[in-house]
Amino acid sequence: MTEVRRLALLAALRLTVRTGLAGVWVRGQIPAGPAVLAANHHGWWDPFVAIELAAQQRRQAILLMDAGALRRYRFVRRLGAVGDDEPRSGLAALRGGAVLVIYPETRLLPAGPPGPLAAGASWFAQRAPARLCSAAVRVLLRGGQFGEAYVVVSDIDVTGPRAAVTRRLHDQLRHDLAGLDRLNAEADPRRPLPGLRCAVRGRRSWDERVDSVPAWLRRPVPGRWSR
């Protein structure tokens, strides 16, 4: 029964992405085997996008959450979420082959460059051991009716002191976020950002739905008042 509930909750979260966003576009991918996915946390959609990203690769995402927030939203444990005061649970999930999703900024910040990072992602990656990836995420409202999620996944070298690994993670997040921001500033707002593949197709804007109707159906019907 527990597994059924987990799958039902996962399906509901994935449906939220498909009905609330225009889509998810990705560059890079989560590597096979145990992996720590360290992402910036600049918007409400961030955990939904991370879970969807792992599900696209048929992987289970385990969210490392603030212990207080996890007590408030206890149902998230059904997805396998663990508190930041439960490091052994996080290590066990990694050693079982899961993707551990961490937000090393430790709080929600305004969209921009990444803030200072805690060393937890580096610690888990070295201790498990596991691959460490940065996930630069931007959810942008551009030329369409619904937001568009963009994710750049990059591999991080985990050799050396933990502080050095954390600096490399910060530098990569900053580089990839700046790249997404630059693309957004230069690209046609009516088209997806170039260089990323569409992983999830979500909702179409009203104008896109109208444009998909055959032209003959959009013509006015002639009547006795037409001239």
C-alpha positions in Angstrom: 0.0 0.0 0.0 2.9 2.4 0.8 4.3 1.9 -2.7 0.9 2.5 -4.3 0.6 5.8 -2.3 4.1 6.8 -3.4 3.4 6.2 -7.0 0.1 8.1 -6.8 1.8 11.1 -5.2 4.5 11.0 -7.8 1.9 10.9 -10.6 0.1 13.9 -9.1 3.4 15.9 -8.9 4.3 15.1 -12.5 0.8 16.0 -13.6 1.2 19.4 -11.9 4.3 20.0 -14.0 2.5 19.1 -17.2 -0.6 21.2 -16.4 1.2 24.2 -14.9 4.2 24.7 -17.2 4.7 25.0 -20.9 7.4 22.3 -20.6 10.8 21.4 -19.3 14.0 21.8 -21.4 17.2 20.2 -20.4 20.9 20.1 -21.3 22.9 17.3 -19.8 21.6 14.4 -17.7 21.9 12.7 -14.3 24.6 10.0 -14.5 23.8 6.4 -13.8 24.2 5.1 -10.2 24.2 7.0 -7.0 24.1 10.7 -7.7 23.7 13.9 -5.7 21.8 16.6 -7.6 22.7 20.0 -6.1 20.4 22.7 -7.5 19.8 26.4 -6.9 16.6 27.2 -5.1 15.1 30.4 -6.7 11.4 29.4 -7.3 8.4 27.4 -6.2 8.7 25.0 -9.1 12.3 23.8 -8.3 11.5 20.5 -6.4 8.7 19.6 -8.9 11.2 20.1 -11.8 13.9 18.0 -10.0 11.5 15.1 -9.4 10.4 15.2 -13.0 14.0 15.3 -14.2 14.8 12.1 -12.3 11.5 10.4 -13.3 12.4 11.1 -17.0 15.4 8.8 -16.5 13.4 6.3 -14.5 15.2 7.2 -11.3 13.8 7.9 -7.8 14.5 11.4 -6.5 14.9 11.7 -2.7 14.5 15.3 -1.5 16.8 16.4 1.3 14.5 18.9 3.2 14.7 21.2 6.1 13.6 19.2 9.1 11.0 21.8 10.2 9.5 21.9 6.7 9.4 18.1 6.5 7.5 18.0 9.8 5.0 20.5 8.3 4.6 18.6 5.0 4.9 15.1 6.3 3.2 13.6 3.3 6.3 14.2 1.3 8.0 11.4 3.2 5.9 9.1 1.0 8.1 10.1 -1.9 11.1 9.3 0.2 12.0 12.8 1.4 14.4 12.9 4.3 15.2 15.6 6.8 18.6 17.5 6.9 19.0 16.1 10.4 18.9 12.5 9.0 22.2 12.1 7.2 22.2 8.3 7.5 18.9 8.1 5.6 20.3 10.3 2.9 23.4 8.1 2.6 21.3 4.9 2.6 19.2 6.3 -0.3 22.3 7.1 -2.3 23.8 3.7 -1.7 20.6 2.2 -2.9 21.0 4.0 -6.2 18.7 6.9 -5.7 19.2 10.6 -6.8 19.5 12.7 -3.7 18.3 16.3 -4.5 19.9 19.0 -2.3 19.4 22.7 -2.3 22.8 23.9 -0.8 21.7 27.5 -0.6 19.6 26.2 2.2 16.7 28.7 1.6 14.7 30.2 -1.2 16.5 33.1 -2.8 15.6 35.7 -5.4 16.5 34.7 -9.0 20.1 35.7 -9.7 23.5 34.1 -9.1 23.7 31.4 -6.5 24.1 32.4 -2.9 26.7 30.9 -0.5 26.5 27.1 -0.5 26.6 24.8 2.5 29.0 21.8 2.2 26.3 19.1 2.5 26.2 18.2 -1.2 30.0 17.7 -1.2 29.8 15.7 2.0 27.2 13.3 0.7 28.9 12.8 -2.6 32.3 12.0 -1.0 30.9 9.9 1.9 28.4 7.7 -0.1 30.3 7.8 -2.5 28.3 9.2 -5.4 28.5 11.4 -8.4 27.9 15.1 -7.8 26.0 17.2 -10.4 25.0 20.8 -10.4 21.5 21.6 -11.6 21.0 25.2 -12.8 17.3 25.8 -12.9 15.4 28.8 -14.3 11.6 28.9 -14.6 10.9 31.8 -17.0 7.7 33.5 -18.1 8.6 34.4 -21.7 6.4 34.9 -24.8 3.8 32.3 -23.9 1.0 32.0 -21.4 2.7 29.5 -19.1 6.2 29.4 -17.5 9.0 27.4 -19.1 11.5 25.4 -17.0 15.1 25.2 -18.2 17.7 22.9 -16.5 21.4 22.6 -17.2 23.0 19.5 -15.5 26.8 19.5 -15.1 29.2 17.0 -13.6 31.4 18.2 -10.6 34.8 16.8 -9.7 34.5 15.5 -6.1 38.2 14.9 -5.5 40.1 17.0 -2.9 39.0 18.9 0.2 35.3 19.4 0.7 35.6 23.2 0.6 37.3 23.0 -2.8 34.5 20.7 -4.1 31.9 23.2 -2.8 33.7 26.1 -4.6 33.6 24.1 -7.8 29.9 23.4 -7.4 29.2 27.1 -6.8 31.3 28.2 -9.8 29.5 25.8 -12.1 26.1 26.8 -10.9 27.0 30.5 -11.4 28.3 29.8 -14.9 25.3 27.7 -16.0 22.7 30.2 -14.5 24.5 33.1 -16.2 24.4 31.1 -19.5 20.6 30.6 -19.2 20.1 34.2 -18.3 22.1 35.3 -21.3 20.2 33.0 -23.6 16.9 34.4 -22.2 18.1 38.0 -22.9 19.0 37.2 -26.5 16.5 34.5 -27.7 13.2 35.0 -29.5 10.6 34.9 -26.6 8.2 33.0 -28.8 10.6 30.1 -29.2 12.2 27.8 -26.6 15.8 28.7 -25.6 18.3 27.1 -28.1 20.6 24.3 -27.2 18.3 22.4 -24.8 16.1 19.4 -25.5 12.5 19.3 -24.7 12.1 16.6 -21.9 8.5 17.4 -21.0 5.8 18.9 -23.2 3.3 20.8 -21.0 0.4 23.2 -21.7 0.1 25.2 -24.8 -0.7 28.9 -24.7 -4.2 30.0 -25.8 -2.8 31.4 -29.1 -1.0 28.2 -29.8 -4.2 26.2 -29.4 -6.0 28.6 -31.7 -3.2 28.4 -34.3 -3.5 24.6 -34.3 -7.2 24.8 -35.4 -7.4 24.2 -39.2 -7.7 27.5 -41.1 -11.1 26.6 -42.6 -12.6 26.2 -39.2 -11.4 29.7 -38.3 -13.2 31.3 -41.2 -16.5 33.2 -40.5 -19.5 31.2 -41.6 -21.3 33.0 -44.4 -24.9 34.1 -43.7 -27.6 36.3 -45.0 -26.0 39.3 -43.2 -22.5 38.7 -44.6 -21.4 40.9 -47.4 
